């Protein structure tokens, strides 16, 4: 039984009120708020704020930032209104004030949409004493705690009865358009098993098993516990949807909150695809890049945006909470905050400024969002209801994160994906992220990339084969298709027939990254023809495969990993082989003990490329240009002439290409700055001129181009099916509309 079947059988006949599927009904009824509200703001209220909230000033700020909706703290851990429920903890400085109600009323008077913000996974001591049976329990029986708060259990009446009553109370008092909840999926994650009586009883009823004693990915009971937890979260989602729509009407939406990280979604049992399938509007808590890791860059927000919109549907809206602060209440450097916003917008997210507290000593953060939000308002038409116009798809899978990534998803899953997408950004090749379950919807693409997608079901593998049989190219790396949907090793690649190669031991793909002095040898070797010292047996013959373009002066590339023997089928091409490690120190010992092997590092089988060497992971981790060039070469070769997009000129530019009915929209984001890979940045560096060429669709005759940032109309040159535009300069970003 797969996860979707498990979820459906668990929730049974849960009823979800339907919402209109069209933007405007035939009787000219108003467009639902979730089809027209894309710019948002949030002042995350602290307990101190009821005594100092300047509502009139904030109403003016709403206008200056052109927001259409606001997220207002209502209840949960802290209530900002006088709740009738005595255990609903009121803010310490609230007194008898109804701050939430005042703000909701002011927003509605100003024509804004209101979302009631909840954070409901923890309770205070008095609540714990009154309802100890609602709390999550450790195996010892002790309650789970965070500081002085007690974590509630998602299988208790706290979620089934108490919180729905809170939703109903808030709806009756202030009529919000919807609800968000940061902790709707509970306060425990996959690393913590709850052993309360509710969990023990419900798990046994569902599986006829006792709760697992410990984490063990190879234990069928532990796997059932994982799937059971996913199903419970979807049951909560559906129940909360029913409650809010029964009380507030069909357009009062339960929205929860979701992370932009698939790995985090897995950690807290949120099935991203199932949530998106149920949603008309999505809240994304993905506020800023993690500059401490040394890996995250601005373009990852653009990638997140495209991934989320691909799940939700490009005719709907997802908004992202974008932090204006650093360390909580000080202003983030304006360029850092702006570039994160721009990348999210370029990928299709609605902007949502976010700050903590209603009063700040650092007033600089108030200046950051105004310009970009006003620009967004002026150009909103071109920033929504569009679809990616790309020929390359990069595959991801939450199940791969769960059952192949397991407790090492950052290395096994995130790094390979990030490495390939960063190589595409560097090469200025537009792409679209694709969930492995949705591959069949993208049959018109030229290339599918599977970066270490170890877990694939038989059905998904068959869909990939069908894509290849229709003429599509496939690039796969590492462990792709070695494991079934539960993470159990197959005897061979499920896609061995496509790869023309057969898997070595599965354990190879589970080893941690190595910093080893190994290399990749380019075949055929050509150094005998290249300027430099000569020896009698210098190789000097043969033409190389196009994937090795740009490497004419070298016969080796840095690698740093380990490869094993790999059986290949007759007729495949092996342009790269493995050179084993040799001593790096002392320098006198640094010479190759085994300069050549027959161990493939890249196998090409017609239009299929399989890369056993984890170049994608290594590019993400070490940013070696040779690795990025090799990955980009693979994509260009696989796509042939179907990419149809070029940008020439210096700089690191993230290119997003979209199609609207009568136009192409190109969003160019300038990532050329001193903090491109590790922030924060405090200066933007302009680039230009850039020469852009696009191959126009056959049904679109482009006659003009408009620049939405520089407000110019650059000259347009048509050459057969291609159109060319010169972009004089880009500081942060540029948007070109070709129609």
Secondary structure, 3 states (H helix, E strand, C coil): CCHHHHHHHHHCCCCCCCCCCCCCCCCCCCCCHHHCCCCEEEEECCCCHHHCCCHHHHHHHHHHCCCCEEEEEEEECCECCCCCCCCCCECCCCCCCCHHHHHHHHHHHCCCEEEEEEECCEECHHHHHHCHHHECECCCCCECEECCEEEECCCCHHHHHHHHHHHHHHHHHHCCCEEEECCCCCCCCCCCCCCCHHHHHHHHHHHCCCCCCCCCCCCHHHHHHHHHHHHHHHHHHHHHHHHHHHHHCCCCEEEECEECCHHHHHHCCCCHHHHHHHCCEEEEECCCCCCCCCCCCCHHHHHHHHHHHHHHCCCCEEEEEEECEECCCEECCHHHHHHHHHHHHHCCCEEEEEEECCCCCCCCHHHHHHHHHHHHHHCHHHCCCCEECCCEEEEECHHHHHHHHHHHHHHHHHHHHHHHHHHHHHHCCCCEEEEHHHHHHHCCCCEEEECCCCECCHHHHHHHHHHHHCCCEEEEECCCCCECCCCCECCCCCCHHHHCECCCCHHHHHCCCCCCCCEEEECCCCHHHCCCCCCCCCCCCCCCCHHHCCCCCCCEEECCCCCCCCCECCCCEEEEEEECCCCCCCHHHCCCCCCCCCCEEEEEECCEEEECCCHHHHHHHHCCHHHHHHHHHHHHHHHCCCCCEEEECCCCEEEEEEEECCEEEEEEEECCCCCCCCCCCCCCCCECCEEEEEECCCCCCCCCEEECCCCCCCCEEEECCEEEEEECCECCEEEEEEC
